[in-house]
């Protein structure tokens, strides 16, 4: 897997690592709610859901990190499979986010574009 794919995999992992505490622990702050949803309105009934979704972001980031680490060992096939699978998952989640609520398009782009670069760079490099 080429350097561009690996760098963008780490960028995608970084985005998801940043979002993890925002959704899981800091959603109670109006500024965080506005950043994530475009609204400062609180919805306490979604606290458990947000907490869980935040941890999804952590696990996706860890998956990309493990994939990139595996690329630098003798298990390159596993690394490539992990990076491509998690990237595809992130792309699909970004598309789903945009389709479900267009006003959070910035978040959808942040979620989907870096992993899309991973996949495209990998395909172009052959």
KOLROTI-702730 format. One record per residue (C-alpha): y, x, z. Coordinates in steps of 0.001 Angstrom, whole numbers, always signed. Layout:
% KOLROTI-702730
+---------+---------+---------+
!       y !       x !       z !
+---------+---------+---------+
!       Y !       X !       Z !
...
+---------+---------+---------+
This chain:
% KOLROTI-702730
+---------+---------+---------+
!       y !       x !       z !
+---------+---------+---------+
!      +0 !      +0 !      +0 !
!   +3320 !   +1478 !   -1064 !
!   +6238 !   +2486 !   +1153 !
!   +8417 !    -504 !    +152 !
!   +5689 !   -2926 !   +1235 !
!   +5242 !   -1111 !   +4531 !
!   +8977 !    -962 !   +5300 !
!   +9438 !   -4671 !   +4569 !
!   +6351 !   -5498 !   +6626 !
!   +8028 !   -3772 !   +9559 !
!  +11310 !   -5598 !   +8845 !
!   +9431 !   -8930 !   +8794 !
!   +7732 !   -7973 !  +12058 !
!  +11135 !   -7118 !  +13549 !
!  +12593 !  -10501 !  +12565 !
!   +9684 !  -12268 !  +14242 !
!   +9939 !  -10061 !  +17341 !
!  +13620 !  -10980 !  +17673 !
!  +12932 !  -14709 !  +17291 !
!  +10072 !  -14688 !  +19824 !
!  +12209 !  -14459 !  +23008 !
!  +14910 !  -16660 !  +21506 !
!  +12464 !  -19524 !  +21040 !
!  +10232 !  -18860 !  +24035 !
!  +12693 !  -17904 !  +26750 !
!  +16337 !  -18290 !  +25681 !
!  +16355 !  -21673 !  +23934 !
!  +18159 !  -23207 !  +26913 !
!  +21397 !  -21431 !  +25937 !
!  +23628 !  -23445 !  +23560 !
!  +24384 !  -20365 !  +21410 !
!  +20692 !  -19726 !  +20883 !
!  +20067 !  -23371 !  +20005 !
!  +22909 !  -23220 !  +17489 !
!  +21542 !  -20007 !  +15968 !
!  +18070 !  -21498 !  +15577 !
!  +18871 !  -25095 !  +14660 !
!  +22538 !  -25303 !  +13683 !
!  +23195 !  -27592 !  +16657 !
!  +23947 !  -27050 !  +20325 !
!  +22240 !  -30320 !  +21258 !
!  +19467 !  -29795 !  +23764 !
!  +16073 !  -31424 !  +23486 !
!  +14206 !  -30648 !  +26716 !
!  +11112 !  -32444 !  +25424 !
!  +10575 !  -29632 !  +22870 !
!  +10589 !  -26822 !  +25461 !
!   +6815 !  -26451 !  +25465 !
!   +6693 !  -26601 !  +21665 !
!   +9437 !  -23952 !  +21334 !
!   +7690 !  -21726 !  +23872 !
!   +4463 !  -21915 !  +21864 !
!   +6157 !  -21385 !  +18478 !
!   +7929 !  -18340 !  +19877 !
!   +4589 !  -16800 !  +20738 !
!   +3337 !  -17523 !  +17209 !
!   +6177 !  -15298 !  +16058 !
!   +5085 !  -12563 !  +18455 !
!   +1489 !  -12712 !  +17232 !
!   +2555 !  -12607 !  +13574 !
!   +4686 !   -9542 !  +14278 !
!   +1778 !   -7877 !  +16062 !
!    -490 !   -8686 !  +13108 !
!   +1859 !   -6940 !  +10696 !
!   +2185 !   -3997 !  +13065 !
!   -1589 !   -3706 !  +13341 !
!   -1901 !   -3908 !   +9561 !
!    +646 !   -1141 !   +8987 !
!   -1035 !    +976 !  +11672 !
!   -4426 !    +459 !  +10016 !
!   -2940 !   +1592 !   +6685 !
!   -2355 !   +4984 !   +8285 !
!   -5938 !   +5352 !   +9486 !
!   -9203 !   +5440 !   +7627 !
!   -9237 !   +1637 !   +7455 !
!   -6774 !   +1026 !   +4619 !
!   -8609 !   -2028 !   +3262 !
!   -8305 !   -3780 !   +6623 !
!   -4646 !   -2787 !   +6867 !
!   -3882 !   -4114 !   +3398 !
!   -5735 !   -7361 !   +4123 !
!   -3863 !   -7872 !   +7406 !
!    -455 !   -7123 !   +5912 !
!    -999 !   -9370 !   +2908 !
!   -2499 !  -12255 !   +4905 !
!    +192 !  -12257 !   +7581 !
!   +2886 !  -11896 !   +4905 !
!   +1480 !  -14882 !   +3005 !
!   +1401 !  -16868 !   +6262 !
!   +5064 !  -16018 !   +6926 !
!   +6093 !  -16959 !   +3381 !
!   +4301 !  -20307 !   +3661 !
!   +5882 !  -20963 !   +7060 !
!   +9345 !  -20191 !   +5677 !
!   +8829 !  -22557 !   +2755 !
!   +7556 !  -25228 !   +5152 !
!  +10566 !  -24749 !   +7426 !
!  +12973 !  -25121 !   +4507 !
!  +11133 !  -28161 !   +3136 !
!  +11156 !  -29869 !   +6523 !
!  +14808 !  -29214 !   +7415 !
!  +17142 !  -27805 !   +4777 !
!  +20009 !  -27116 !   +7159 !
!  +18009 !  -24233 !   +8688 !
!  +17778 !  -22496 !   +5317 !
!  +19040 !  -19204 !   +6773 !
!  +16134 !  -19097 !   +9191 !
!  +13727 !  -19998 !   +6400 !
!  +15075 !  -17121 !   +4294 !
!  +14860 !  -14687 !   +7209 !
!  +11283 !  -15771 !   +7770 !
!  +10119 !  -15726 !   +4149 !
!  +12084 !  -13119 !   +2185 !
!  +10955 !   -9862 !   +3861 !
!   +7244 !  -10755 !   +3580 !
!   +7828 !  -11937 !      +6 !
!   +9163 !   -8462 !    -775 !
!   +5994 !   -7039 !    +801 !
!   +3763 !   -9058 !   -1534 !
!   +5888 !   -8529 !   -4636 !
!   +6197 !   -4775 !   -4061 !
!   +2453 !   -4553 !   -3542 !
!   +1702 !   -6493 !   -6733 !
!   +4198 !   -4503 !   -8816 !
!   +2792 !   -1199 !   -7566 !
!    -662 !   -2416 !   -8497 !
+---------+---------+---------+
